[in-house]
Amino acid sequence: MKSNVLRLAGLYLQEHTEPDEVITVVHEATVTAYYANRHYNMLYTAPMERVMQILEQTRYLVWDNAVFLALNEDQIQAVQNYVTQHFVVEQVIQDKYRQVTIYRRQDVR
């Protein structure tokens, strides 16, 4: 049985975001965005400066897997700290195989 959380996350975002909204996904953005029917930013291949630029413009973030190919452990921790400071958990979607967290920016944009 395959995990269903990316499809469920995408459907949640389709329902809770505007059609022209760009979502940000840490790792499996193409699958999540497909189900959400939204344009997306994908963080896992981006260097630190670009990750932070994207996060500064993000309203909805899907934290599906902490995979960041271009970042070291300290940088990953800095990203996690930024998310903790500027986003709130809006929805946690899980099945028996995995979990993803959907964050929404908490500060007024």
Contacts in CASP RR format, 6 or more apart in sequence:
PFRMAT RR
TARGET T0000
AUTHOR 0000-0000-0000
METHOD contacts of the structure
MODEL  1
MKSNVLRLAGLYLQEHTEPDEVITVVHEATVTAYYANRHYNMLYTAPMER
VMQILEQTRYLVWDNAVFLALNEDQIQAVQNYVTQHFVVEQVIQDKYRQV
TIYRRQDVR
1 97 0 8 1.000
2 97 0 8 1.000
3 95 0 8 1.000
3 97 0 8 1.000
3 98 0 8 1.000
4 95 0 8 1.000
5 64 0 8 1.000
5 93 0 8 1.000
5 94 0 8 1.000
5 95 0 8 1.000
5 97 0 8 1.000
5 98 0 8 1.000
5 99 0 8 1.000
5 100 0 8 1.000
6 28 0 8 1.000
6 31 0 8 1.000
6 32 0 8 1.000
6 35 0 8 1.000
6 64 0 8 1.000
6 100 0 8 1.000
7 31 0 8 1.000
7 35 0 8 1.000
8 93 0 8 1.000
8 95 0 8 1.000
9 32 0 8 1.000
9 35 0 8 1.000
9 36 0 8 1.000
9 62 0 8 1.000
9 64 0 8 1.000
9 91 0 8 1.000
9 93 0 8 1.000
9 100 0 8 1.000
9 102 0 8 1.000
10 32 0 8 1.000
10 33 0 8 1.000
10 34 0 8 1.000
10 35 0 8 1.000
10 36 0 8 1.000
10 62 0 8 1.000
11 35 0 8 1.000
11 36 0 8 1.000
12 36 0 8 1.000
12 91 0 8 1.000
12 93 0 8 1.000
12 102 0 8 1.000
13 23 0 8 1.000
13 32 0 8 1.000
13 35 0 8 1.000
13 36 0 8 1.000
13 38 0 8 1.000
13 60 0 8 1.000
13 62 0 8 1.000
13 102 0 8 1.000
14 35 0 8 1.000
14 36 0 8 1.000
14 37 0 8 1.000
14 38 0 8 1.000
16 60 0 8 1.000
16 90 0 8 1.000
17 23 0 8 1.000
17 36 0 8 1.000
17 38 0 8 1.000
17 59 0 8 1.000
17 60 0 8 1.000
19 37 0 8 1.000
19 38 0 8 1.000
20 39 0 8 1.000
21 38 0 8 1.000
21 39 0 8 1.000
21 59 0 8 1.000
21 60 0 8 1.000
22 38 0 8 1.000
22 39 0 8 1.000
22 40 0 8 1.000
22 41 0 8 1.000
22 57 0 8 1.000
23 29 0 8 1.000
23 32 0 8 1.000
23 33 0 8 1.000
23 36 0 8 1.000
23 38 0 8 1.000
23 39 0 8 1.000
23 40 0 8 1.000
23 41 0 8 1.000
23 58 0 8 1.000
23 60 0 8 1.000
23 61 0 8 1.000
23 62 0 8 1.000
24 40 0 8 1.000
24 41 0 8 1.000
24 42 0 8 1.000
24 43 0 8 1.000
24 54 0 8 1.000
24 55 0 8 1.000
24 58 0 8 1.000
24 60 0 8 1.000
24 61 0 8 1.000
24 62 0 8 1.000
25 32 0 8 1.000
25 33 0 8 1.000
25 40 0 8 1.000
25 41 0 8 1.000
25 42 0 8 1.000
25 43 0 8 1.000
25 61 0 8 1.000
25 62 0 8 1.000
25 64 0 8 1.000
26 42 0 8 1.000
26 43 0 8 1.000
26 44 0 8 1.000
26 61 0 8 1.000
26 62 0 8 1.000
26 63 0 8 1.000
26 64 0 8 1.000
26 65 0 8 1.000
26 66 0 8 1.000
26 67 0 8 1.000
26 68 0 8 1.000
27 42 0 8 1.000
27 43 0 8 1.000
27 44 0 8 1.000
27 64 0 8 1.000
27 65 0 8 1.000
27 66 0 8 1.000
27 67 0 8 1.000
28 64 0 8 1.000
28 65 0 8 1.000
29 40 0 8 1.000
29 41 0 8 1.000
29 42 0 8 1.000
29 43 0 8 1.000
29 62 0 8 1.000
30 40 0 8 1.000
30 42 0 8 1.000
32 40 0 8 1.000
32 62 0 8 1.000
32 64 0 8 1.000
33 39 0 8 1.000
33 40 0 8 1.000
41 54 0 8 1.000
41 58 0 8 1.000
43 51 0 8 1.000
43 54 0 8 1.000
43 55 0 8 1.000
43 68 0 8 1.000
43 79 0 8 1.000
44 65 0 8 1.000
44 67 0 8 1.000
44 68 0 8 1.000
44 69 0 8 1.000
45 69 0 8 1.000
45 70 0 8 1.000
46 54 0 8 1.000
46 68 0 8 1.000
46 70 0 8 1.000
47 70 0 8 1.000
47 71 0 8 1.000
48 70 0 8 1.000
48 71 0 8 1.000
48 75 0 8 1.000
48 78 0 8 1.000
48 79 0 8 1.000
51 68 0 8 1.000
51 71 0 8 1.000
51 79 0 8 1.000
52 79 0 8 1.000
52 82 0 8 1.000
55 61 0 8 1.000
55 79 0 8 1.000
55 82 0 8 1.000
55 83 0 8 1.000
55 86 0 8 1.000
58 105 0 8 1.000
59 104 0 8 1.000
59 105 0 8 1.000
59 109 0 8 1.000
60 90 0 8 1.000
60 102 0 8 1.000
60 103 0 8 1.000
60 104 0 8 1.000
60 105 0 8 1.000
61 83 0 8 1.000
61 87 0 8 1.000
61 102 0 8 1.000
61 103 0 8 1.000
61 104 0 8 1.000
61 105 0 8 1.000
62 100 0 8 1.000
62 101 0 8 1.000
62 102 0 8 1.000
62 103 0 8 1.000
63 83 0 8 1.000
63 100 0 8 1.000
63 101 0 8 1.000
63 102 0 8 1.000
63 103 0 8 1.000
64 98 0 8 1.000
64 100 0 8 1.000
66 76 0 8 1.000
66 80 0 8 1.000
68 75 0 8 1.000
68 76 0 8 1.000
68 79 0 8 1.000
71 79 0 8 1.000
83 103 0 8 1.000
86 105 0 8 1.000
86 106 0 8 1.000
86 107 0 8 1.000
87 103 0 8 1.000
87 104 0 8 1.000
87 105 0 8 1.000
87 106 0 8 1.000
88 103 0 8 1.000
88 104 0 8 1.000
88 106 0 8 1.000
89 101 0 8 1.000
89 102 0 8 1.000
89 103 0 8 1.000
90 102 0 8 1.000
90 103 0 8 1.000
90 104 0 8 1.000
91 101 0 8 1.000
91 102 0 8 1.000
92 99 0 8 1.000
92 100 0 8 1.000
92 101 0 8 1.000
92 102 0 8 1.000
93 99 0 8 1.000
93 100 0 8 1.000
93 101 0 8 1.000
93 102 0 8 1.000
94 100 0 8 1.000
END
